[in-house]
Amino acid sequence: MSDFSDEERARHANNLLQNTLFIEAFDILKKDLLSRWEHSGSTESEARESIWLAMRLLDRVESHIKSIVETGHMAKVLEKQHPFI
């Protein structure tokens, strides 16, 4: 999967989550999708479903990156508590 340790992956993921361009990109995409959903017509159910799916995918990407950070934190704690495991 990756040549990085859990702690290294966590550091990289955390850097992403704090990166202003990354944050801006997610915010803009979410706002754009929400606006398109709010302004869709009553006969555009297929478009609304696609927009809803895109919003859920954005959430999943963000959640995955956050889970990498959490896994790294857990690995660090485990290493401190049980250095020989």
Sequence and secondary structure as in RCSB ss.txt:
>XXXX:A:sequence
MSDFSDEERARHANNLLQNTLFIEAFDILKKDLLSRWEHSGSTESEARESIWLAMRLLDRVESHIKSIVETGHMA
KVLEKQHPFI
>XXXX:A:secstr
  SS HHHHHHHHHHHHH HHHHHHHHHHHHHHHHHHHT  TT HHHHHHHHHHHHHHHHHHHHHHHHHHHHHHH
HHHHHH TT 
